[in-house]
Amino acid sequence: MKFNLLQPKRIFLASIFCVNLFPLAGWAVTVQEVPNPRKEYGGWVTDMAGILNDETEAQINQMISELEVEKGTEMAVVTVPETSPATSPKTFATELFNYWGIGKQGQDNGVLFLISVGDRRVEIETGYGVEAILPDAKVGNIIDTQIIPRFKQGDFAGGTLAGTQALIAVLNSEQSISENQVVYPNTQISPHNTDSGILIVLAGGGVLAVVVGSAIYASRPRKISLAPEGYTRKSQGNYTFLCANCQQPMAKVDKQRIQFYLSQPAVTAQKLGSVKFEGWQCLSCTQKQTGDKFHLVAQESRSSRFQQCPHCQELTVTRQQRTIQSPTEYSSGRQLITDQCHCCSYRYQYEEIIPPLPPSSSSSDSYSSSDNNFGGGSSGGGGAGGSW
């Protein structure tokens, strides 16, 4: 549903192209100010940035409603002009997720698809109950392949729709497989119901093929060209590396060979799991060169648990959270954030506000959100993000 901060909509769309030239402080919105679509109109979409057309919004609402009815999974799609005064779009996403309570209470099977136009950032937040189905790497792959390329072309409606479809395809296919349910047909087949049975089987097979195909498409490897020698940093994902000179697939270098080239902060990051270092070599081009040459690739974890140390310039900082004052339904809480580097003496502490808890609901155990509210789920910060 549209909750535009600027009217008419054309003014906002035109201003999208100026986000790098003019500040958007006047468009700041807090978590508490974002309209809850379940309460507003019983839907799943809040389009504060005004980037979705009515047809796309209706499609997304319909798809999520079907997902919620069939699987019990709740998903919210939210667009905002920007996420300040939150410290980051990721923080905003986590706070909004928990403020609304997306997902069923006790199952935590919720997903938040947040788009911040002013920050040029996408954040997909997942509840505890779907992190196994949608791990950070898979979410990141959907962002990189289905959403960001369309956003870069200015197709916000198309990118939002494609991202929602990919997420739902994975949720449907993975949950169906994990449930391991087998439906046995009626063993008494008469000549009168043979044709209808065949049609049902064909239709079911077609739907399954579309769902599985969508999931495979979303998780397919991305082809990346690398120079025979060099250094590249990328977010963790499923990649196929090709030589930029001859376009032949590159071979992975033995781990022991790359250790000599890693700095102490890099070694620390590797032990923490925040960065995975790999060496890739073109066997064809290497034969024409002298020395032990390869391309070093650093794949950064998408987890928000790791931060870059300002001294080491590497992802060697981990974040710990300690609740100082617990929130209630009527008041905010406070938590102490501690960033600690595992390679040097860097340490930084600050406090953050915890949003009030969502109102309790007696019907939160039900699979249906007929009370026009989310079910009381929570998130611990799982998911991934990307910029365009």
C-alpha positions in Angstrom: 0.0 0.0 0.0 1.2 3.5 -0.8 2.4 5.7 2.0 4.3 8.2 0.0 6.1 11.0 1.9 6.3 13.1 -1.2 3.4 14.0 -3.7 3.0 13.7 -6.5 4.8 10.3 -7.0 6.5 11.6 -10.2 8.5 14.1 -8.1 9.9 11.3 -6.0 10.8 9.0 -8.9 12.6 11.9 -10.6 14.5 12.6 -7.4 15.8 9.0 -7.3 18.4 10.0 -9.9 19.7 12.8 -7.6 20.3 10.8 -4.4 24.0 11.2 -4.8 23.8 15.0 -5.2 21.4 16.1 -2.5 21.0 15.0 1.1 17.8 13.1 2.1 17.7 14.1 5.8 14.3 15.5 5.4 13.0 12.1 4.4 14.2 10.4 7.6 11.8 7.9 9.1 12.0 5.9 12.3 10.9 2.2 12.8 7.9 3.3 14.7 6.7 5.6 11.8 6.6 2.9 9.2 2.9 1.9 8.7 2.3 -1.8 9.5 0.6 -3.2 6.4 -1.2 -5.9 8.4 -2.9 -3.3 10.5 -3.4 -0.7 7.7 -5.1 -2.9 5.1 -4.4 -6.6 5.9 -1.6 -6.8 3.3 2.1 -7.4 3.3 3.6 -4.4 1.5 4.4 -0.9 2.7 5.6 1.4 -0.1 6.7 4.6 1.6 9.2 5.4 -1.1 6.5 5.1 -3.8 8.6 3.0 -6.2 6.0 0.2 -6.8 3.1 0.3 -9.1 -0.3 -0.9 -8.1 -0.1 -4.1 -10.2 3.3 -5.1 -8.8 2.1 -4.5 -5.2 -1.1 -6.6 -5.8 1.0 -9.4 -7.2 3.4 -9.4 -4.2 0.5 -9.3 -1.7 -1.2 -12.2 -3.4 2.0 -14.3 -3.5 2.8 -13.7 0.2 -0.8 -14.4 1.2 -0.6 -17.8 -0.5 2.7 -18.5 1.1 1.3 -17.6 4.6 -1.8 -19.8 4.1 0.1 -22.8 2.8 3.3 -22.7 4.9 2.6 -20.3 7.7 5.6 -18.2 6.7 5.2 -14.4 6.9 7.0 -11.9 4.7 6.9 -8.1 4.7 8.1 -6.0 1.8 8.9 -2.4 2.8 10.3 0.5 0.9 11.5 3.7 2.7 13.2 6.9 1.5 16.1 6.3 3.9 16.8 4.6 7.2 18.3 7.4 9.3 18.4 8.1 12.2 19.2 4.3 12.5 22.9 3.6 12.5 22.6 1.5 9.4 20.0 0.0 7.0 20.8 -3.4 8.6 20.1 -2.1 12.1 16.8 -0.5 10.8 15.8 -3.8 9.2 16.4 -5.8 12.4 14.6 -3.3 14.6 11.6 -3.1 12.2 11.4 -6.9 12.0 11.3 -7.3 15.8 9.1 -4.3 16.3 6.4 -5.8 14.0 7.1 -9.4 15.1 7.2 -10.8 11.6 6.6 -14.6 11.6 4.7 -16.8 14.0 5.6 -16.7 17.7 7.7 -19.7 18.7 8.5 -20.5 15.0 10.2 -17.2 14.1 9.4 -18.0 10.4 9.4 -14.5 9.1 11.2 -12.6 6.3 11.6 -8.8 5.8 12.5 -7.5 2.4 13.6 -3.9 3.0 14.5 -1.4 0.3 16.0 2.0 1.3 16.2 4.2 -1.8 18.2 7.0 -0.2 20.8 4.6 1.1 20.7 2.7 -2.2 20.5 -0.5 -0.1 18.6 -3.7 0.1 18.4 -5.7 3.3 16.7 -9.1 3.6 16.2 -10.0 7.3 15.3 -13.6 8.2 13.9 -15.1 11.4 15.5 -17.9 13.3 13.1 -20.4 11.9 14.0 -19.8 8.2 17.8 -19.3 8.5 18.4 -23.0 7.7 16.1 -22.6 4.6 17.5 -19.2 3.6 21.1 -19.1 4.8 23.0 -15.8 4.4 24.8 -17.0 1.2 21.6 -18.0 -0.5 19.9 -14.7 0.4 22.9 -12.8 -0.9 22.8 -14.7 -4.1 19.2 -13.7 -4.7 20.1 -10.1 -4.0 23.0 -10.1 -6.4 21.3 -11.9 -9.2 17.6 -11.0 -9.0 17.4 -7.6 -7.4 20.5 -5.4 -7.7 20.9 -5.8 -11.5 17.3 -4.5 -12.0 17.7 -1.7 -9.5 20.8 -0.5 -11.3 18.6 -0.2 -14.4 16.0 1.8 -12.5 13.5 -1.1 -12.6 12.5 -1.0 -8.9 9.2 -2.7 -9.4 10.7 -5.5 -11.5 13.6 -6.1 -9.0 11.2 -6.1 -6.0 8.9 -8.6 -7.7 11.8 -10.8 -8.9 13.3 -10.8 -5.4 10.0 -11.7 -3.8 9.4 -14.5 -6.3 12.9 -16.0 -5.7 12.5 -15.9 -2.0 9.1 -17.6 -2.1 10.3 -20.2 -4.5 13.1 -21.2 -2.2 10.8 -21.2 0.9 8.2 -23.3 -0.9 10.7 -25.8 -2.4 12.9 -26.2 0.6 10.0 -26.5 3.1 8.3 -29.1 0.9 11.4 -31.2 0.7 12.2 -30.8 4.4 8.7 -31.8 5.4 9.3 -35.1 3.5 5.6 -35.6 3.0 4.3 -38.1 0.5 0.8 -38.0 -0.8 -0.5 -41.4 -2.0 -3.1 -41.4 -4.8 -6.3 -43.5 -4.6 -5.3 -47.0 -5.6 -8.8 -47.7 -7.1 -8.5 -46.2 -10.6 -11.4 -46.4 -12.9 -11.6 -45.6 -16.6 -13.6 -42.5 -15.7 -11.0 -40.8 -13.6 -7.9 -41.9 -15.5 -7.8 -38.7 -17.7 -8.3 -36.4 -14.7 -5.6 -38.2 -12.7 -3.2 -37.7 -15.6 -4.0 -34.0 -15.8 -3.5 -33.6 -12.1 -0.1 -35.3 -12.2 0.9 -33.2 -15.2 -0.2 -30.0 -13.5 1.5 -30.9 -10.3 4.7 -31.8 -12.2 4.6 -28.5 -14.0 4.3 -26.5 -10.8 7.1 -28.4 -9.2 9.3 -27.8 -12.2 8.7 -24.1 -12.1 9.4 -23.9 -8.3 12.6 -26.0 -8.5 13.7 -24.2 -11.7 13.3 -20.9 -10.0 15.3 -22.0 -7.0 18.1 -23.4 -9.3 18.2 -20.2 -11.3 18.5 -18.1 -8.2 21.4 -20.2 -6.9 23.3 -20.7 -10.1 27.0 -19.7 -10.1 28.0 -16.2 -11.3 30.8 -16.0 -13.9 33.5 -13.6 -12.8 36.6 -12.7 -14.9 39.9 -12.4 -13.1 43.3 -11.3 -14.3 45.9 -14.1 -14.1 47.5 -12.2 -11.2 46.0 -9.8 -8.7 43.7 -9.3 -5.7 39.9 -9.1 -5.5 37.4 -8.7 -2.7 33.8 -9.8 -3.1 30.9 -10.9 -0.9 30.6 -14.6 -0.4 28.7 -16.3 -3.1 28.6 -19.0 -5.7 31.1 -18.0 -8.4 32.8 -19.5 -11.4 36.1 -17.7 -12.1 37.3 -17.3 -15.7 40.6 -16.0 -16.9 40.2 -12.4 -18.2 42.8 -13.1 -20.9 41.7 -16.4 -22.4 38.2 -16.8 -20.8 39.1 -20.4 -19.6 38.0 -21.6 -16.2 40.6 -21.0 -13.5 41.8 -23.7 -11.1 41.9 -23.3 -7.3 45.4 -23.0 -5.8 46.3 -25.2 -2.8 45.6 -23.4 0.5 49.1 -23.8 1.7 50.5 -21.7 -1.2 48.4 -18.7 -0.3 49.2 -18.5 3.4 52.5 -16.8 2.6 50.7 -13.9 1.0 48.3 -13.2 3.9 48.9 -10.5 6.5 48.3 -11.1 10.2 44.9 -9.4 10.1 44.0 -11.5 7.1 45.0 -14.7 8.9 42.9 -13.6 11.9 39.9 -12.8 9.7 40.3 -16.2 8.1 40.3 -18.0 11.5 37.2 -16.0 12.5 35.4 -17.0 9.4 34.7 -13.4 8.3 36.8 -13.7 5.1 37.6 -16.8 3.0 40.8 -16.4 1.0 41.3 -18.5 -2.1 43.9 -18.5 -4.8 42.8 -19.0 -8.5 45.2 -19.7 -11.3 44.8 -19.9 -15.1 46.8 -23.1 -16.0 47.0 -22.0 -19.7 48.3 -18.5 -19.0 50.6 -19.5 -16.1 52.7 -21.7 -18.5 53.7 -18.6 -20.3 54.7 -16.7 -17.2 57.5 -17.1 -14.7 57.1 -17.4 -10.9 54.3 -18.6 -8.7 51.6 -16.3 -9.9 47.9 -16.5 -9.1 44.9 -14.3 -8.3 44.0 -14.0 -4.6 40.3 -13.7 -4.0 38.9 -12.6 -0.6 35.2 -13.5 -0.1 33.7 -11.5 2.7 31.0 -13.0 5.0 27.6 -11.3 4.7 27.0 -11.7 8.4 26.5 -8.5 10.4 28.5 -10.1 13.2 31.8 -9.0 11.7 33.0 -5.4 11.3 36.1 -3.9 9.8 38.7 -2.7 12.2 39.7 0.9 11.6 43.4 0.0 12.4 43.8 -3.4 10.8 41.5 -2.6 7.8 40.2 -6.1 7.9 37.0 -7.9 9.2 38.6 -8.7 12.5 36.0 -7.1 14.8 33.2 -9.0 16.3 30.2 -7.4 18.0 28.6 -8.4 21.3 25.3 -7.2 22.6 24.3 -7.0 26.2 20.8 -5.9 27.4 21.0 -3.1 30.0 17.2 -2.5 30.2 14.7 -4.9 28.7 11.9 -3.4 26.5 8.2 -3.8 27.3 5.1 -3.2 25.2 5.0 0.3 26.5 8.6 1.4 26.7 11.9 1.1 24.9 14.9 -0.8 26.2 18.7 -0.2 26.0 21.5 -2.5 25.0 25.3 -2.1 25.2 27.2 -2.8 22.0 30.8 -3.8 22.2 33.0 -4.0 19.1 36.3 -5.9 19.8 39.1 -6.5 17.4 40.7 -10.0 17.6 44.0 -8.8 16.0 44.8 -5.5 17.7 43.8 -3.6 20.8 40.8 -1.8 19.2 37.7 -1.7 21.3 34.6 0.5 21.0 31.4 0.6 23.1 28.1 2.4 22.6 24.5 2.1 23.6 21.5 1.4 21.3 17.8 1.8 21.9 15.7 -1.4 21.7 12.2 -0.8 20.3 9.2 -1.6 22.4 7.8 -5.2 22.1 4.9 -5.8 19.7 1.5 -6.2 21.4 0.8 -9.7 22.6 -1.8 -11.6 20.6 -3.9 -14.5 21.9 -4.1 -15.9 18.4 -0.3 -16.0 17.6 -0.2 -19.8 17.5 -2.6 -19.9 14.6 -1.2 -20.3 11.1 -3.5 -17.5 9.8 -2.9 -13.8 10.4 -6.6 -13.0 10.3 -6.1 -10.6 13.3 -4.5 -8.2 10.8 -1.1 -8.2 12.5 2.1 -10.2 12.3 2.4 -13.3 14.4 5.0 -12.2 17.0 8.2 -13.7 15.5 11.7 -12.4 16.0 15.1 -12.1 14.2 18.6 -12.3 15.6 20.1 -10.4 12.6 20.2 -13.2 10.0 20.0 -12.4 6.3 22.1 -10.4 3.9 22.2 -7.0 2.1 23.4 -5.4 -1.0 23.9 -2.0 -2.6 23.2 -0.7 -6.1 
